[in-house]
Amino acid sequence: MAEEEVSSLLKALRILAPGTVLYEGLENVLRARTGALIVVGDSEEVMKVVDGGFYINADLNPSSLYELAKMDGAIILSSDARKIIFCNAHLTPDPMIPTTETGTRHRTAERVAIQTGELVIAISQRRNVITLYKGNERHILRDIGTILAKANQALQTLGKYKSVLDQALVNLSALEFEDLVTPVDVCTVIQRTAMVIRISKEIEQYVYELGHEGRLVNMQLEELMFDIEAEGLLVMKDYLPSLDHVEKVHAELSSWTYEELLDLNAIAKFLGFAGQVNMEASITPRGYRILRKIPRLPLPVIENLVRTFGDLQNIVGASIDELDDVEGIGEVRAKSIKDGLRRLREQVLLDRHI
């Protein structure tokens, strides 16, 4: 997942994931049932809501955090969670900021998070629960065993959805060679790609929460998601009426809810198919995705092929001499392209019936 796609709260989870000093300290506080209010960040905005307390500027370690949490006031950490800046501090956020929490500690935590934009951690003394606040986001930190169980269950679901997507891609490839693709086929592949990506994002959240305990989960996720997003982009590049907004359309579609993704007509309308072509009419791909499967064929050469011939059917039907005339293609590469397309056609037609 790209950095900009990760929510600010998930980014913050890195500094308190299992294996970190802060996580061990929070576990100590949780076991002692003392409760705590911790702000991760010593920015100017945070200092404006800090009243009193003791300035200690000491290195963070689990024992110190546990001992200081016995005091009634809040603990202020540095932004990298390596230093304890203040302890026993009183926080005075704007009381007019709306909050859905009921307890004093959690109401203060939510207001401070909204007002400062920093990560605020509230540990409930009675419920023995760690709640995180970051801006307007709220998240309850769960037990590692619970997260691992959910992550493994999500990986199984992802594997099933990935198998369905793989079959849809094979079917699309076969239809492309037969020149029988319809907008419904394209929307189905894009729908399933978006659903797979959405499931992967949920698993990525578990990976963030698990910290070093999530290495194996992350390895499985990377293996399952290899080339999925790139393949989805190439499908859009092949069929979208305009190539100007492929990246933007792909990003927006990935943020749709499961319910929205179930509506093929809505996807067709969003992609620009509805109202322009019959949903059952045959459409021809530009050829980016199929050509990308030919070994050692650079992207600039693929661009030249699409620009010269217009679509996949014309490329498949071109002679070696016609391919040779395209910029960046010599006789050897022309033969390689011709043979590559032939092998791909045979393979996908075979795979479709397996």
VOGU-3710 file (C-alpha; in Angstrom, 3 decimals, decimal comma):
1> maeeevssll> 0,000/0,000/0,000  1,357/3,422/-0,924  2,262/5,709/1,944  -0,297/8,357/1,006  -3,055/5,744/1,093  -2,357/4,821/4,709  -4,517/6,665/7,238  -2,753/8,851/9,784  -3,875/6,528/12,577  -2,335/3,478/10,897
11> kalrilapgt> 0,933/5,346/10,432  0,854/6,127/14,150  0,387/2,439/14,986  3,979/1,792/13,934  5,381/3,404/17,069  3,254/1,338/19,435  3,056/-1,988/17,604  4,210/-5,186/19,359  7,982/-5,203/19,682  8,278/-1,484/20,434
21> vlyeglenvl> 9,256/0,007/23,789  6,001/1,958/23,971  3,908/-1,190/23,428  5,720/-2,984/26,267  5,100/0,013/28,519  1,391/0,081/27,628  1,168/-3,637/28,384  2,672/-3,003/31,828  0,122/-0,269/32,523  -2,695/-2,484/31,285
31> rartgalivv> -1,670/-5,384/33,547  -1,360/-3,079/36,553  -4,869/-1,692/35,902  -3,795/1,848/36,769  -5,138/3,536/33,642  -3,274/6,265/31,750  -3,586/9,240/29,406  -0,648/9,578/27,011  -0,055/12,131/24,242  2,513/11,180/21,594
41> gdseevmkvv> 3,801/14,524/20,346  5,266/17,644/21,906  4,252/20,100/19,201  3,247/23,691/19,866  -0,417/22,717/19,599  0,034/20,093/22,330  1,933/22,466/24,632  -0,973/24,911/24,423  -3,274/22,405/26,162  -0,707/21,275/28,760
51> dggfyinadl> -1,097/22,863/32,189  1,390/22,134/34,965  3,087/18,776/35,367  6,777/17,914/35,660  9,256/18,453/32,837  11,616/15,456/32,901  12,821/14,935/29,279  13,906/11,360/30,048  14,383/8,355/27,780  11,274/6,222/27,440
61> npsslyelak> 11,424/2,740/28,877  8,578/0,402/29,911  9,277/0,638/33,640  9,317/4,445/33,655  6,038/4,623/31,751  4,438/2,181/34,184  5,622/4,103/37,253  4,603/7,532/35,882  1,168/6,219/34,904  0,424/5,782/38,606
71> mdgaiilssd> 0,063/9,585/38,812  -3,296/11,121/37,941  -2,071/13,459/35,197  -1,237/12,867/31,544  2,131/11,806/30,123  3,533/13,735/27,137  5,949/11,870/24,869  8,099/13,149/22,013  6,762/12,664/18,484  9,014/9,625/17,924
81> arkiifcnah> 7,951/8,142/21,304  11,553/7,898/22,475  11,428/10,545/25,198  9,093/11,286/28,105  8,764/15,093/28,063  6,150/15,776/30,771  4,432/13,669/33,381  1,485/14,346/35,715  0,323/17,082/33,319  -3,195/18,483/33,249
91> ltpdpmiptt> -4,729/18,732/29,755  -7,140/21,567/28,950  -8,539/21,107/25,439  -11,374/23,250/24,101  -14,510/22,026/25,972  -16,663/23,016/22,991  -15,153/20,262/20,825  -17,875/17,579/20,485  -17,062/14,125/21,850  -18,942/10,830/21,886
101> etgtrhrtae> -17,021/9,481/24,885  -18,435/9,378/28,422  -15,483/8,933/30,806  -13,426/12,006/31,736  -10,119/10,491/30,556  -11,518/9,404/27,193  -13,400/12,678/26,612  -10,189/14,589/27,216  -8,234/12,218/24,951  -10,643/12,615/22,046
111> rvaiqtgelv> -10,739/16,409/22,352  -6,943/16,692/22,539  -6,573/14,450/19,462  -9,072/16,506/17,457  -7,589/19,836/18,559  -3,901/18,952/18,073  -4,003/16,225/15,415  -1,573/14,153/17,496  -1,894/10,552/18,680  -3,520/10,285/22,114
121> iaisqrrnvi> -3,701/7,015/24,052  -6,293/6,394/26,754  -6,064/3,266/28,911  -9,244/2,480/30,804  -8,630/1,535/34,419  -11,842/-0,438/34,834  -12,370/-1,901/31,356  -8,661/-2,686/30,790  -8,844/-1,422/27,199  -6,392/0,711/25,201
131> tlykgnerhi> -8,115/3,272/22,950  -6,215/5,341/20,369  -7,280/8,738/19,026  -5,719/10,543/16,079  -7,529/13,570/14,696  -11,100/12,375/14,175  -10,107/8,700/14,049  -10,642/6,281/16,920  -9,274/2,760/17,271  -9,270/0,144/20,050
141> lrdigtilak> -5,964/-1,725/20,344  -6,726/-5,422/20,443  -4,943/-8,460/21,826  -2,277/-9,948/19,487  -3,979/-13,357/19,435  -7,273/-11,789/18,352  -5,597/-9,760/15,594  -3,657/-12,788/14,303  -6,841/-14,857/14,134  -8,619/-12,120/12,193
151> anqalqtlgk> -5,604/-11,641/9,882  -5,423/-15,360/9,057  -9,154/-15,481/8,397  -8,835/-12,440/6,105  -5,914/-14,090/4,264  -8,097/-17,126/3,553  -10,844/-14,856/2,210  -8,301/-12,968/0,100  -7,018/-16,250/-1,338  -10,536/-17,239/-2,443
161> yksvldqalv> -11,254/-13,838/-4,004  -7,843/-13,904/-5,710  -8,643/-17,294/-7,293  -11,914/-15,913/-8,667  -10,069/-12,848/-10,008  -7,375/-14,987/-11,647  -10,031/-16,995/-13,479  -11,782/-13,784/-14,582  -8,483/-12,448/-15,967  -7,830/-15,685/-17,864
171> nlsalefedl> -11,356/-15,508/-19,290  -10,842/-11,864/-20,283  -7,566/-12,712/-22,041  -9,235/-15,493/-24,009  -12,110/-13,217/-25,014  -9,624/-10,524/-26,071  -7,921/-12,885/-28,511  -11,335/-13,952/-29,815  -12,480/-10,303/-30,043  -15,585/-11,079/-27,986
181> vtpvdvctvi> -15,103/-8,813/-24,949  -18,114/-6,845/-23,676  -18,234/-4,016/-21,099  -19,782/-6,510/-18,664  -16,631/-8,677/-18,849  -14,407/-5,657/-18,242  -16,513/-4,347/-15,344  -16,513/-7,807/-13,741  -12,707/-7,975/-13,771  -12,375/-4,416/-12,445
191> qrtamviris> -14,979/-5,141/-9,757  -13,130/-8,235/-8,543  -9,782/-6,449/-8,653  -11,176/-3,635/-6,482  -12,627/-6,134/-3,994  -9,309/-7,979/-3,704  -7,509/-4,670/-3,121  -10,051/-3,701/-0,481  -9,535/-6,961/1,430  -5,762/-6,479/1,205
201> keieqyvyel> -6,100/-3,037/2,817  -7,890/-4,583/5,785  -5,064/-7,103/6,176  -2,502/-4,296/5,953  -4,167/-2,714/8,982  -3,653/-5,960/10,887  0,007/-5,980/9,799  0,453/-2,470/11,197  -1,139/-3,497/14,479  0,914/-6,684/14,766
211> ghegrlvnmq> 4,292/-4,987/14,316  7,105/-7,560/14,269  4,518/-10,286/14,976  3,004/-9,639/11,566  5,998/-10,624/9,411  4,523/-13,904/8,172  1,135/-12,306/7,531  2,838/-9,581/5,490  4,834/-12,138/3,457  1,655/-14,026/2,549
221> leelmfdiea> -0,104/-10,780/1,689  2,704/-9,628/-0,614  2,702/-12,991/-2,387  -1,067/-12,947/-2,920  -1,102/-9,312/-4,080  1,878/-9,543/-6,431  1,099/-7,579/-9,613  -2,646/-7,303/-8,816  -2,803/-3,500/-8,812  -0,609/-3,258/-11,925
231> egllvmkdyl> -2,878/-5,720/-13,742  -5,963/-3,747/-12,738  -4,429/-0,512/-14,027  -3,588/-2,165/-17,355  -7,183/-3,394/-17,741  -8,383/0,183/-17,245  -5,722/1,457/-19,640  -7,008/-0,999/-22,237  -10,677/-0,074/-22,007  -11,339/3,299/-20,402
241> psldhvekvh> -12,687/5,772/-22,989  -10,011/8,258/-21,870  -6,461/7,496/-20,727  -6,093/10,834/-18,915  -7,558/9,761/-15,574  -6,697/6,050/-15,262  -4,732/6,443/-12,007  -7,404/8,662/-10,449  -10,256/6,318/-11,450  -8,319/3,331/-10,067
251> aelsswtyee> -7,687/5,086/-6,744  -11,303/6,226/-6,335  -12,709/2,805/-7,171  -10,438/1,188/-4,564  -12,120/3,309/-1,882  -15,652/2,127/-2,690  -17,519/0,047/-0,116  -18,304/-3,630/-0,733  -21,954/-2,733/-1,300  -21,035/-0,174/-3,973
261> lldlnaiakf> -18,700/-2,622/-5,712  -21,496/-5,186/-6,056  -23,337/-2,899/-8,501  -21,877/-3,567/-11,973  -24,040/-0,859/-13,523  -22,617/1,718/-11,117  -19,091/0,599/-11,999  -19,882/0,816/-15,732  -21,248/4,309/-15,298  -18,224/5,359/-13,231
271> lgfagqvnme> -15,823/3,999/-15,867  -17,638/5,829/-18,634  -19,244/2,854/-20,398  -22,894/3,490/-19,557  -24,702/5,510/-22,201  -21,807/5,309/-24,655  -21,918/1,653/-25,718  -24,289/-1,276/-25,421  -23,241/-3,250/-22,332  -23,419/-6,437/-24,390
281> asitprgyri> -21,671/-5,001/-27,462  -18,195/-6,199/-28,384  -15,314/-3,861/-27,472  -11,643/-4,224/-28,365  -8,761/-3,574/-25,944  -5,865/-1,313/-26,818  -3,527/-4,196/-25,979  -1,406/-2,900/-23,090  -2,112/-5,812/-20,717  -1,515/-8,644/-23,207
291> lrkiprlplp> 1,617/-7,026/-24,650  3,011/-6,539/-21,140  3,045/-10,331/-20,765  5,538/-10,739/-23,624  9,034/-11,133/-22,110  11,591/-8,349/-22,604  9,160/-6,008/-24,341  9,807/-2,465/-23,004  6,905/-0,152/-22,193  7,969/2,494/-24,801
301> vienlvrtfg> 7,768/-0,194/-27,506  4,299/-1,208/-26,276  3,226/2,446/-26,447  4,544/2,645/-30,038  2,660/-0,528/-31,002  -0,645/0,740/-29,580  -0,130/4,161/-31,157  0,631/2,607/-34,566  -2,030/-0,115/-34,730  -4,741/1,276/-32,451
311> dlqnivgasi> -5,913/-1,950/-30,779  -4,963/-5,533/-29,946  -6,704/-7,139/-32,919  -4,703/-5,036/-35,364  -1,473/-5,874/-33,501  -2,251/-9,616/-33,521  -3,101/-9,463/-37,227  -0,008/-7,470/-38,197  2,681/-9,179/-40,256  6,322/-9,369/-39,181
321> delddvegig> 7,188/-6,704/-41,770  4,482/-4,373/-40,413  5,723/-4,902/-36,860  9,282/-4,300/-38,028  8,304/-0,851/-39,304  7,319/0,307/-35,786  9,907/2,455/-34,033  12,019/0,429/-31,606  11,200/-2,926/-33,248  13,651/-4,788/-35,473
331> evraksikdg> 13,128/-8,058/-37,287  14,201/-10,165/-34,300  11,865/-8,353/-31,902  9,038/-8,473/-34,460  9,348/-12,261/-34,614  9,523/-12,398/-30,804  6,288/-10,375/-30,529  4,540/-12,563/-33,097  5,629/-15,774/-31,350  4,821/-14,331/-27,913
341> lrrlreqvll> 1,262/-13,435/-28,917  0,765/-16,877/-30,435  1,962/-18,632/-27,277  -0,161/-16,392/-25,057  -3,243/-17,126/-27,160  -2,678/-20,874/-26,922  -2,016/-20,696/-23,193  -5,070/-18,615/-22,204  -7,409/-20,671/-24,385  -6,060/-23,778/-22,661
351> drhi> -6,213/-22,257/-19,147  -9,825/-21,192/-19,638  -10,932/-24,821/-19,807  -8,851/-26,087/-16,880
//
